Amino acid sequence: MKVFFHEFSLSTSKRLEIVDITDKVEEAVLKSGVKNGLCLIHAAHATAAIVVNENEFGLIQDILKKIEEEFPIGAGYQHDRIDDNAHAHLISTFLSSSKIFPVKGSRIVRGTWQNIFFVEADGPRRRRIIVEVLGE
């Protein structure tokens, strides 16, 4: 079994932001040489997440609005006594920092409207994304 590890970074420009990373993930899978297996995408941060959905401007805005409604800044969180970013930790916890996709024919298997997004919850920052591909 092959194991391929790839890391890339990105810079965010807003406190809360959604960045499409589908192309970078697909490039890593192709570069891995794995024909069939699994692909793990992981945001190596406690205040960021990986989500999967359609890349449509209105939907992205809806997702950002819903995140802000569910995890408002300054809502009296205990952690804010330390860093003032509890909302970002909660976003990461509830959205999840990793996703796994099947790989078939050297490509990730995803639905027509499924793209892979990095969710910045405590930006702007420089962030690391890990792509690990396992298979044959």
C-alpha positions as CSV (number, residue, x, y, z in Angstrom):
1,M,0.0,0.0,0.0
2,K,1.2,3.5,-0.9
3,V,1.0,6.3,1.6
4,F,1.5,9.8,0.2
5,F,1.7,12.9,2.5
6,H,1.3,16.4,1.1
7,E,1.0,19.7,2.9
8,F,0.2,23.1,1.5
9,S,-0.5,26.4,3.1
10,L,-2.9,29.3,2.4
11,S,-3.3,32.8,3.7
12,T,-6.7,34.0,4.7
13,S,-7.8,37.7,4.7
14,K,-10.9,37.7,6.9
15,R,-11.9,36.7,10.4
16,L,-14.5,34.3,8.9
17,E,-13.8,33.0,5.4
18,I,-14.5,30.0,3.2
19,V,-11.8,29.1,0.6
20,D,-12.2,26.5,-2.1
21,I,-9.3,24.0,-2.0
22,T,-10.7,21.4,-4.3
23,D,-8.1,21.9,-7.0
24,K,-5.2,21.6,-4.6
25,V,-6.6,18.4,-3.1
26,E,-7.1,16.9,-6.6
27,E,-3.6,17.8,-7.6
28,A,-2.2,16.1,-4.5
29,V,-4.2,12.9,-5.2
30,L,-3.0,12.9,-8.8
31,K,0.6,13.5,-7.7
32,S,0.3,10.6,-5.1
33,G,0.2,7.9,-7.8
34,V,-2.6,6.2,-5.8
35,K,-5.1,4.7,-8.2
36,N,-7.7,3.4,-5.6
37,G,-7.8,4.2,-1.9
38,L,-8.7,7.0,0.5
39,C,-7.9,10.7,0.7
40,L,-7.8,12.5,4.1
41,I,-8.0,16.3,4.1
42,H,-7.1,17.8,7.4
43,A,-6.9,21.4,8.7
44,A,-4.1,21.3,11.2
45,H,-5.7,24.0,13.5
46,A,-8.1,24.2,16.4
47,T,-9.9,27.2,14.9
48,A,-10.5,26.1,11.3
49,A,-12.6,23.4,9.6
50,I,-13.0,21.4,6.4
51,V,-16.4,21.2,4.8
52,V,-17.9,19.9,1.6
53,N,-20.7,21.6,-0.4
54,E,-21.5,23.4,-3.6
55,N,-19.4,26.4,-4.7
56,E,-22.1,28.8,-5.3
57,F,-21.8,32.4,-4.1
58,G,-25.2,32.7,-2.5
59,L,-24.8,29.4,-0.7
60,I,-21.3,30.4,0.6
61,Q,-22.8,33.6,2.0
62,D,-25.7,31.6,3.6
63,I,-23.2,29.2,5.3
64,L,-21.1,32.2,6.6
65,K,-24.3,33.8,7.9
66,K,-25.4,30.6,9.6
67,I,-22.0,30.1,11.2
68,E,-22.1,33.6,12.6
69,E,-25.7,33.1,14.0
70,E,-24.8,29.8,15.6
71,F,-21.4,30.8,17.1
72,P,-21.6,34.6,17.8
73,I,-18.5,36.5,18.9
74,G,-18.6,37.5,22.6
75,A,-21.5,35.3,23.7
76,G,-20.1,34.9,27.2
77,Y,-18.0,31.8,26.4
78,Q,-15.7,30.6,29.2
79,H,-12.7,30.3,26.8
80,D,-12.9,34.0,25.9
81,R,-11.3,34.8,29.3
82,I,-8.1,33.4,27.7
83,D,-8.0,34.1,24.0
84,D,-11.3,35.9,23.0
85,N,-11.8,33.3,20.2
86,A,-14.0,30.7,21.7
87,H,-16.4,31.1,18.8
88,A,-13.7,29.9,16.4
89,H,-12.9,26.8,18.5
90,L,-16.6,26.0,18.6
91,I,-16.9,26.4,14.8
92,S,-14.0,23.9,14.3
93,T,-15.5,21.5,16.8
94,F,-18.9,21.4,15.3
95,L,-17.9,21.5,11.6
96,S,-14.9,19.2,11.9
97,S,-11.3,19.7,10.9
98,S,-11.1,16.6,8.6
99,K,-12.9,14.9,5.7
100,I,-12.2,11.6,4.0
101,F,-13.0,10.8,0.3
102,P,-12.7,7.6,-1.7
103,V,-10.2,7.6,-4.5
104,K,-10.9,5.7,-7.7
105,G,-9.0,5.9,-10.9
106,S,-6.5,8.5,-9.4
107,R,-9.3,10.9,-8.6
108,I,-11.3,11.7,-5.5
109,V,-14.9,10.5,-5.8
110,R,-17.3,13.4,-5.1
111,G,-20.7,14.4,-6.3
112,T,-21.2,16.9,-9.1
113,W,-21.8,19.8,-6.8
114,Q,-19.4,18.8,-4.0
115,N,-16.3,21.0,-3.6
116,I,-13.9,20.9,-0.7
117,F,-13.6,24.1,1.4
118,F,-11.3,25.4,4.1
119,V,-13.2,27.4,6.8
120,E,-11.2,30.1,8.5
121,A,-12.8,30.9,11.9
122,D,-10.0,33.0,13.5
123,G,-8.3,34.9,10.7
124,P,-6.6,36.4,9.0
125,R,-3.9,33.9,9.3
126,R,-1.5,31.6,7.4
127,R,-2.8,28.1,7.6
128,R,-1.7,24.5,6.9
129,I,-3.7,21.9,5.2
130,I,-2.7,18.2,5.1
131,V,-3.7,15.8,2.4
132,E,-2.8,12.2,3.0
133,V,-3.6,9.6,0.3
134,L,-3.5,5.9,1.0
135,G,-4.1,3.0,-1.4
136,E,-2.7,1.1,-4.3
